[in-house]
Amino acid sequence: MFLTPAPWPPAFVDAMRKSYLAAGPRFATLTMVPKPLELNAFGSGAAQWWETMERKPITRLMFIGLLLFILVLGAWFIFFG
């Protein structure tokens, strides 16, 4: 009935308005507590590695130096190899 064009019968319009006002349950507000992340073996290893990098600056410097060396070596082979 409501899929037909606009001149609807008054009884239908009245029934739709009443049912709209009475529709739906009242929703309760819920509190969501955050849970800690569950990391797999790769994720927990990465988290441990990250903590090590934060605690030991020499390890961080060695890692950055290794990355730079690999980048320079890769650029050397790309451009001159």
N, CA, C and O of each residue as an XYZ file, in Angstrom:
324
protein
N       0.822     -1.194      0.000
C       0.000      0.000      0.000
C       0.871      1.265      0.000
O       0.564      2.223     -0.709
N       1.967      1.276      0.798
C       2.783      2.482      0.893
C       3.715      2.648     -0.300
O       4.384      3.675     -0.413
N       3.774      1.667     -1.190
C       4.594      1.802     -2.388
C       3.843      2.475     -3.538
O       4.433      2.774     -4.576
N       2.586      2.706     -3.361
C       1.793      3.391     -4.381
C       2.018      4.892     -4.275
O       2.516      5.359     -3.250
N       1.667      5.660     -5.297
C       1.851      7.115     -5.241
C       1.062      7.765     -4.099
O       0.239      7.121     -3.449
N       1.328      9.032     -3.875
C       0.985      9.774     -2.666
C      -0.463      9.812     -2.181
O      -0.611      9.813     -0.959
N      -1.498      9.842     -2.909
C      -2.797      9.969     -2.212
C      -3.166      8.664     -1.490
O      -3.835      7.800     -2.056
N      -2.713      8.535     -0.218
C      -2.991      7.338      0.564
C      -4.276      7.535      1.363
O      -4.654      8.671      1.649
N      -4.934      6.473      1.716
C      -6.141      6.596      2.531
C      -5.800      7.128      3.925
O      -4.753      6.776      4.469
N      -6.647      7.958      4.509
C      -6.354      8.530      5.837
C      -6.177      7.465      6.915
O      -5.364      7.643      7.823
N      -6.920      6.360      6.834
C      -6.773      5.309      7.847
C      -5.378      4.687      7.771
O      -4.788      4.365      8.802
N      -4.857      4.520      6.575
C      -3.521      3.960      6.400
C      -2.456      4.911      6.956
O      -1.536      4.475      7.647
N      -2.581      6.205      6.655
C      -1.618      7.194      7.139
C      -1.643      7.245      8.663
O      -0.591      7.319      9.299
N      -2.830      7.207      9.249
C      -2.964      7.244     10.706
C      -2.343      5.998     11.341
O      -1.665      6.100     12.364
N      -2.566      4.836     10.752
C      -1.997      3.596     11.281
C      -0.469      3.608     11.169
O       0.222      3.140     12.074
N       0.050      4.134     10.079
C       1.501      4.212      9.923
C       2.121      5.158     10.943
O       3.178      4.853     11.496
N       1.495      6.286     11.202
C       2.019      7.230     12.191
C       2.003      6.638     13.592
O       2.957      6.825     14.347
N       0.947      5.934     13.951
C       0.877      5.326     15.280
C       1.897      4.209     15.423
O       2.537      4.085     16.467
N       2.054      3.399     14.394
C       3.014      2.309     14.489
C       4.450      2.837     14.500
O       5.321      2.220     15.111
N       4.710      3.952     13.844
C       6.049      4.530     13.857
C       6.404      5.033     15.247
O       7.535      4.851     15.698
N       5.460      5.659     15.930
C       5.729      6.186     17.257
C       5.910      5.071     18.289
O       6.600      5.261     19.290
N       5.307      3.935     18.056
C       5.401      2.842     19.017
C       6.483      1.836     18.647
O       6.655      0.848     19.362
N       7.208      2.044     17.577
C       8.155      1.046     17.093
C       9.473      1.107     17.846
O       9.892      2.167     18.311
N      10.111     -0.031     17.959
C      11.483     -0.112     18.445
C      11.619     -0.247     19.940
O      10.867      0.370     20.694
N      12.584     -1.057     20.384
C      12.861     -1.165     21.819
C      13.725     -0.003     22.289
O      14.375      0.671     21.490
N      13.721      0.212     23.564
C      14.616      1.227     24.129
C      15.978      0.569     24.331
O      16.079     -0.503     24.928
N      17.007      1.214     23.835
C      18.336      0.647     23.932
C      18.993      1.072     25.236
O      18.922      2.233     25.638
N      19.622      0.125     25.875
C      20.347      0.420     27.106
C      21.757      0.894     26.751
O      22.369      0.404     25.802
N      22.253      1.841     27.518
C      23.618      2.304     27.289
C      24.580      1.283     27.891
O      24.406      0.839     29.026
N      25.577      0.928     27.126
C      26.552     -0.062     27.558
C      27.918      0.588     27.691
O      28.255      1.511     26.949
N      28.681      0.107     28.623
C      30.055      0.581     28.745
C      30.961     -0.513     28.200
O      30.833     -1.684     28.557
N      31.861     -0.116     27.345
C      32.783     -1.070     26.736
C      34.160     -0.878     27.356
O      34.720      0.217     27.330
N      34.687     -1.943     27.906
C      35.995     -1.904     28.539
C      37.029     -2.380     27.518
O      36.859     -3.449     26.932
N      38.091     -1.613     27.295
C      39.093     -2.052     26.316
C      39.841     -3.284     26.829
O      40.169     -3.388     28.011
N      40.094     -4.195     25.925
C      40.840     -5.398     26.265
C      42.250     -5.279     25.703
O      42.457     -4.628     24.679
N      43.209     -5.896     26.358
C      44.568     -5.849     25.805
C      44.656     -6.630     24.506
O      43.925     -7.597     24.289
N      45.559     -6.195     23.655
C      45.739     -6.863     22.374
C      46.364     -8.239     22.569
O      47.281     -8.413     23.371
N      45.857     -9.201     21.831
C      46.451    -10.529     21.838
C      47.306    -10.654     20.579
O      46.789    -10.737     19.465
N      48.610    -10.664     20.778
C      49.523    -10.704     19.647
C      49.920    -12.143     19.346
O      50.059    -12.962     20.254
N      50.097    -12.437     18.091
C      50.609    -13.753     17.711
C      52.121    -13.773     17.925
O      52.676    -12.821     18.474
N      52.786    -14.828     17.505
C      54.221    -14.962     17.739
C      55.006    -13.839     17.057
O      55.949    -13.300     17.636
N      54.624    -13.491     15.846
C      55.317    -12.414     15.134
C      55.099    -11.078     15.835
O      56.034    -10.294     15.998
N      53.863    -10.826     16.245
C      53.545     -9.550     16.902
C      54.216     -9.412     18.252
O      54.711     -8.335     18.584
N      54.243    -10.486     19.046
C      54.890    -10.394     20.350
C      56.399    -10.249     20.189
O      57.043     -9.549     20.971
N      56.970    -10.910     19.174
C      58.400    -10.736     18.908
C      58.714     -9.316     18.492
O      59.719     -8.746     18.916
N      57.854     -8.743     17.661
C      58.056     -7.352     17.231
C      57.916     -6.394     18.409
O      58.653     -5.413     18.502
N      56.970     -6.674     19.315
C      56.804     -5.817     20.489
C      58.028     -5.893     21.400
O      58.467     -4.872     21.929
N      58.577     -7.080     21.587
C      59.800     -7.225     22.392
C      60.967     -6.494     21.730
O      61.745     -5.814     22.400
N      61.081     -6.641     20.414
C      62.161     -5.972     19.684
C      62.037     -4.457     19.820
O      63.039     -3.764     19.999
N      60.810     -3.941     19.734
C      60.593     -2.501     19.843
C      60.984     -1.999     21.234
O      61.577     -0.928     21.365
N      60.652     -2.771     22.272
C      61.038     -2.382     23.629
C      62.558     -2.401     23.784
O      63.125     -1.541     24.459
N      63.212     -3.369     23.166
C      64.672     -3.427     23.214
C      65.273     -2.204     22.533
O      66.246     -1.631     23.023
N      64.695     -1.808     21.410
C      65.196     -0.628     20.693
C      65.016      0.630     21.532
O      65.831      1.550     21.450
N      63.962      0.681     22.336
C      63.741      1.861     23.174
C      64.715      1.894     24.363
O      65.149      2.967     24.782
N      65.056      0.714     24.902
C      65.906      0.666     26.091
C      67.379      0.789     25.775
O      68.144      1.326     26.576
N      67.789      0.296     24.614
C      69.213      0.269     24.281
C      69.470      1.117     23.037
O      69.250      0.664     21.913
N      69.934      2.342     23.242
C      70.151      3.219     22.087
C      71.247      2.716     21.144
O      71.209      3.017     19.951
N      72.214      1.964     21.651
C      73.268      1.456     20.769
C      72.682      0.450     19.776
O      73.095      0.410     18.617
N      71.723     -0.361     20.227
C      71.067     -1.314     19.326
C      70.293     -0.566     18.248
O      70.295     -0.959     17.081
N      69.634      0.508     18.647
C      68.877      1.310     17.682
C      69.817      1.927     16.650
O      69.517      1.925     15.456
N      70.960      2.458     17.112
C      71.919      3.060     16.179
C      72.509      2.018     15.230
O      72.709      2.291     14.047
N      72.786      0.821     15.755
C      73.315     -0.237     14.898
C      72.279     -0.661     13.852
O      72.630     -0.917     12.701
N      71.031     -0.733     14.242
C      69.977     -1.101     13.303
C      69.802     -0.047     12.229
O      69.665     -0.378     11.051
N      69.804      1.224     12.622
C      69.678      2.312     11.636
C      70.876      2.305     10.689
O      70.723      2.511      9.485
N      72.077      2.067     11.242
C      73.272      1.982     10.392
C      73.176      0.826      9.407
O      73.546      0.971      8.242
N      72.676     -0.331      9.868
C      72.508     -1.476      8.977
C      71.503     -1.170      7.866
O      71.731     -1.523      6.709
N      70.390     -0.512      8.215
C      69.409     -0.141      7.190
C      70.003      0.819      6.163
O      69.782      0.663      4.962
N      70.751      1.802      6.633
C      71.376      2.743      5.700
C      72.388      2.037      4.795
O      72.465      2.322      3.600
N      73.159      1.120      5.369
C      74.125      0.362      4.573
C      73.415     -0.459      3.496
O      73.858     -0.491      2.348
N      72.327     -1.116      3.858
C      71.571     -1.910      2.884
C      70.995     -1.018      1.789
O      71.001     -1.397      0.618
N      70.496      0.164      2.158
C      69.964      1.094      1.159
C      71.048      1.584      0.211
O      70.839      1.643     -1.001
N      72.209      1.936      0.762
C      73.306      2.407     -0.080
C      73.797      1.286     -0.981
O      74.066      1.514     -2.161
N      73.918      0.082     -0.443
C      74.346     -1.059     -1.235
C      73.342     -1.369     -2.347
O      73.737     -1.677     -3.471
N      72.046     -1.290     -2.038
C      71.025     -1.502     -3.066
C      71.075     -0.446     -4.152
O      70.945     -0.755     -5.336
N      71.266      0.827     -3.740
C      71.378      1.910     -4.728
C      72.618      1.713     -5.591
O      72.583      1.971     -6.794
N      73.714      1.259     -4.986
C      74.947      1.010     -5.751
C      74.707     -0.044     -6.838
O      75.104      0.140     -7.989
N      74.056     -1.141     -6.465
C      73.812     -2.194     -7.455
C      72.784     -1.775     -8.499
O      72.855     -2.228     -9.642
N      71.841     -0.929     -8.139
C      70.843     -0.473     -9.108
C      71.481      0.479    -10.128
O      71.255      0.344    -11.331
N      72.280      1.445     -9.642
C      72.808      2.472    -10.535
C      74.151      2.124    -11.166
O      74.426      2.551    -12.288
N      74.992      1.363    -10.477
C      76.338      1.096    -10.984
C      76.595     -0.391    -11.272
O      77.674     -0.755    -11.739
N      75.615     -1.237    -10.996
C      75.869     -2.680    -11.134
C      75.454     -3.277    -12.435
O      75.626     -4.478    -12.645
